[in-house]
Amino acid sequence: MSITSVTNVIRTKLDVRTFSDKEIPWEDKLIILDAGRMAGSGLNSQHWRFILIDKREDLEKLADLSITGKWVRGASFAVVVLTDSRYAWHLLDAGRAITNMMLEAWSRGIVSCICTSYNEQALRNWLKIPPLYAIAAFIGFGYPVKKLLGKKNRLPLEQIAFRGRFGEPIKA
Ligand SMILES: Cc1cc2nc3c(=O)[nH]c(=O)nc-3n(C[C@H](O)[C@H](O)[C@H](O)COP(=O)(O)O)c2cc1C
């Protein structure tokens, strides 16, 4: 996929959990991490830290330690996202950095999925994560195995967006 407009990337991106064996170039890994770095954060605190996991045996261990992210075993690489939990908004900041990374990847034909359920203590010990940092999520990235035909399953706008007051219709 060529680099597409923001609106197209937002409207087509799906979370994908199966990946091809094709290696992702090192430059693309750095660009995806850098997209995370470009995210805004509360007070511009930039407290997120990203751990790149791209050795096959490490991806297997990450899968073993995950509960709802076993699919990362087949990923080309993963990024573990840490935040400083002393900031009340730290998970919002994580979400913005993660979204940047996933959208940057999608625009380059690289698919991804997020995982938020894992054996936190084991992950912390293995990756030598200092106590200050919370583990917000990890994201697995890779090329898709086949052409993506999925469709987003989303509630209609009228159900989630209001005008002026809660519950007031967005459309007349
Ligand atoms: C905060 C958050 C946590 C998620 N945790 C997991 C997870 O642990 N494992 C997983 O396989 N998918 C996880 N997902 C992916 C969601 O299931 C996915 O975003 C949703 O089904 C919509 O997918 P779509 O964009 O492909 O339609 C998570 C998504 C979000 C936003």
The ligand as an ORCA input file, in Angstrom:
! r2SCAN-3c Opt
* xyz 0 1
  C      -7.646     -0.748     24.731
  C      -7.666     -1.948     23.823
  C      -7.277     -3.184     24.313
  C      -7.253     -4.293     23.464
  N      -6.769     -5.483     23.934
  C      -6.663     -6.524     23.094
  C      -6.086     -7.740     23.525
  O      -5.632     -7.875     24.674
  N      -5.991     -8.767     22.639
  C      -6.462     -8.642     21.353
  O      -6.326     -9.621     20.600
  N      -7.039     -7.508     20.904
  C      -7.126     -6.447     21.747
  N      -7.668     -5.263     21.300
  C      -8.144     -5.157     19.899
  C      -9.673     -4.987     19.798
  O     -10.274     -6.236     19.944
  C      -9.973     -4.348     18.421
  O      -9.452     -3.041     18.428
  C     -11.451     -4.282     18.119
  O     -11.968     -5.565     18.028
  C     -11.710     -3.547     16.817
  O     -10.979     -4.154     15.790
  P     -11.008     -3.557     14.304
  O     -10.418     -2.178     14.352
  O     -10.173     -4.512     13.490
  O     -12.443     -3.511     13.853
  C      -7.691     -4.169     22.126
  C      -8.085     -2.898     21.652
  C      -8.044     -1.810     22.474
  C      -8.422     -0.455     21.907
*
